[in-house]
Amino acid sequence: MAILRTSKTILAAKKESSYGVAVTLAGTNCLLVSDVSLNPVATEPKERTNIRGFAGNFPTIPSNTKVELSFSLELTPSGSAGTSPDYDELLLGVGLVRTDVSSTSNTYTPDPTLDDADSLTIGVYIDGSLHKLTGARGTFSISLTASEIPMINMSFIGIYNDPTVTALLTPSYAQLAPIAANSDNTTGFQLHSYAGSLMSFSYDHNNALYYSELISGTKSTRITDRKPSGSCTIESVPLGTKNYYTIVNSSATGNLTWQHGQSAGNKITFTAPYVDLQDIAQDDNEGYQMLNIGYRALPSSGNDEMSLKFH
């Protein structure tokens, strides 16, 4: 008896031309990912609570059947300034838009028209079977920790398609090898204009996802809102140098930024210009005091809470 092997898993994704209409996936659409979690039949069973004259479970019917998928990617550039990363279309599918400067940079910012965010066809190939999401949209988070590989984590909801017997694609991976976050590779960190020593950073774009199957409507995943937030863990400094306690106890906003990579085509810069510090906690690291500071990324003129620049 043949048993499916999870080691024979491949993920491919491609932007759709029309919402929910599957596009053909090829080896060039395959991406290096990890921590894949697939809920292939995410349904909301509805009980048929009819009187029957005896006890026991009621039968159910499926409702709002969809597919839920999450995975992680290494946060890497393309290696060529002005060329977007290989997971460009995934970034477009989580409610971001891209602005290009030829031979210089590609910058991703929040999409001002959430209802029209790009949608994806995503295929999860597992040892001869294919689970396909169409009309997929999602959300993402970023993690950056000293001495570790920077990661971008993504979660998608898509329209259910019956699994099919399908051979694995022959992948053509083009993603660069990552570099660790450290004092040589990762520079320019500031939180409220102070260049502290960063131990870890997290950012959650926190899109609100709504899956809809309205009567006489179409099946769709919609991004209805976003509430970006995260945290930074930094080495504590004297109050006369930087007093984050008084900032937390105020309504002041300030910048949050860092750059990973140091040469053209290999640099990634995260910027949140208006962060509101929410809470602060003290911790210990080898006898040194650390501050874990939570924040929210706020818009100013709209759709400017954050940017992710590849340059």
ChimeraX attribute file (.defattr): number of C-alpha atoms within 10 A of each C-alpha:
attribute: neighborCount
match mode: 1-to-1
recipient: residues
	/A:1	3
	/A:2	4
	/A:3	6
	/A:4	12
	/A:5	10
	/A:6	11
	/A:7	8
	/A:8	11
	/A:9	18
	/A:10	22
	/A:11	25
	/A:12	21
	/A:13	27
	/A:14	24
	/A:15	23
	/A:16	21
	/A:17	12
	/A:18	12
	/A:19	20
	/A:20	20
	/A:21	13
	/A:22	19
	/A:23	16
	/A:24	12
	/A:25	17
	/A:26	15
	/A:27	16
	/A:28	16
	/A:29	22
	/A:30	24
	/A:31	20
	/A:32	19
	/A:33	17
	/A:34	13
	/A:35	10
	/A:36	17
	/A:37	12
	/A:38	16
	/A:39	13
	/A:40	20
	/A:41	18
	/A:42	16
	/A:43	15
	/A:44	13
	/A:45	13
	/A:46	13
	/A:47	12
	/A:48	11
	/A:49	10
	/A:50	8
	/A:51	8
	/A:52	8
	/A:53	5
	/A:54	6
	/A:55	7
	/A:56	6
	/A:57	9
	/A:58	12
	/A:59	11
	/A:60	12
	/A:61	10
	/A:62	12
	/A:63	12
	/A:64	18
	/A:65	20
	/A:66	25
	/A:67	22
	/A:68	20
	/A:69	19
	/A:70	19
	/A:71	18
	/A:72	19
	/A:73	20
	/A:74	20
	/A:75	22
	/A:76	24
	/A:77	26
	/A:78	20
	/A:79	19
	/A:80	18
	/A:81	21
	/A:82	19
	/A:83	20
	/A:84	22
	/A:85	22
	/A:86	20
	/A:87	21
	/A:88	18
	/A:89	21
	/A:90	26
	/A:91	23
	/A:92	22
	/A:93	27
	/A:94	28
	/A:95	29
	/A:96	24
	/A:97	21
	/A:98	19
	/A:99	11
	/A:100	15
	/A:101	12
	/A:102	10
	/A:103	13
	/A:104	14
	/A:105	21
	/A:106	22
	/A:107	20
	/A:108	21
	/A:109	19
	/A:110	22
	/A:111	18
	/A:112	14
	/A:113	13
	/A:114	17
	/A:115	13
	/A:116	12
	/A:117	21
	/A:118	24
	/A:119	29
	/A:120	30
	/A:121	25
	/A:122	29
	/A:123	22
	/A:124	22
	/A:125	23
	/A:126	20
	/A:127	18
	/A:128	15
	/A:129	17
	/A:130	22
	/A:131	22
	/A:132	24
	/A:133	28
	/A:134	29
	/A:135	26
	/A:136	33
	/A:137	31
	/A:138	29
	/A:139	24
	/A:140	23
	/A:141	19
	/A:142	20
	/A:143	19
	/A:144	24
	/A:145	18
	/A:146	16
	/A:147	13
	/A:148	14
	/A:149	19
	/A:150	20
	/A:151	18
	/A:152	21
	/A:153	19
	/A:154	22
	/A:155	21
	/A:156	24
	/A:157	25
	/A:158	28
	/A:159	24
	/A:160	22
	/A:161	17
	/A:162	10
	/A:163	15
	/A:164	12
	/A:165	12
	/A:166	13
	/A:167	12
	/A:168	18
	/A:169	18
	/A:170	11
	/A:171	16
	/A:172	13
	/A:173	13
	/A:174	15
	/A:175	18
	/A:176	16
	/A:177	11
	/A:178	16
	/A:179	18
	/A:180	17
	/A:181	21
	/A:182	18
	/A:183	13
	/A:184	10
	/A:185	14
	/A:186	21
	/A:187	19
	/A:188	13
	/A:189	20
	/A:190	17
	/A:191	21
	/A:192	20
	/A:193	12
	/A:194	14
	/A:195	16
	/A:196	17
	/A:197	17
	/A:198	23
	/A:199	19
	/A:200	17
	/A:201	20
	/A:202	18
	/A:203	23
	/A:204	21
	/A:205	21
	/A:206	17
	/A:207	22
	/A:208	13
	/A:209	19
	/A:210	14
	/A:211	18
	/A:212	16
	/A:213	15
	/A:214	10
	/A:215	7
	/A:216	6
	/A:217	8
	/A:218	11
	/A:219	21
	/A:220	22
	/A:221	25
	/A:222	24
	/A:223	22
	/A:224	12
	/A:225	14
	/A:226	16
	/A:227	13
	/A:228	21
	/A:229	20
	/A:230	21
	/A:231	20
	/A:232	21
	/A:233	22
	/A:234	21
	/A:235	18
	/A:236	20
	/A:237	15
	/A:238	7
	/A:239	10
	/A:240	6
	/A:241	9
	/A:242	16
	/A:243	12
	/A:244	20
	/A:245	14
	/A:246	12
	/A:247	18
	/A:248	18
	/A:249	12
	/A:250	12
	/A:251	11
	/A:252	13
	/A:253	18
	/A:254	18
	/A:255	17
	/A:256	24
	/A:257	20
	/A:258	19
	/A:259	19
	/A:260	27
	/A:261	23
	/A:262	14
	/A:263	13
	/A:264	17
	/A:265	21
	/A:266	19
	/A:267	22
	/A:268	23
	/A:269	19
	/A:270	20
	/A:271	20
	/A:272	22
	/A:273	21
	/A:274	21
	/A:275	26
	/A:276	22
	/A:277	27
	/A:278	17
	/A:279	15
	/A:280	18
	/A:281	11
	/A:282	13
	/A:283	14
	/A:284	11
	/A:285	9
	/A:286	6
	/A:287	7
	/A:288	9
	/A:289	14
	/A:290	20
	/A:291	19
	/A:292	20
	/A:293	21
	/A:294	21
	/A:295	23
	/A:296	21
	/A:297	26
	/A:298	21
	/A:299	15
	/A:300	10
	/A:301	7
	/A:302	9
	/A:303	15
	/A:304	18
	/A:305	21
	/A:306	23
	/A:307	20
	/A:308	20
	/A:309	21
	/A:310	30
	/A:311	26
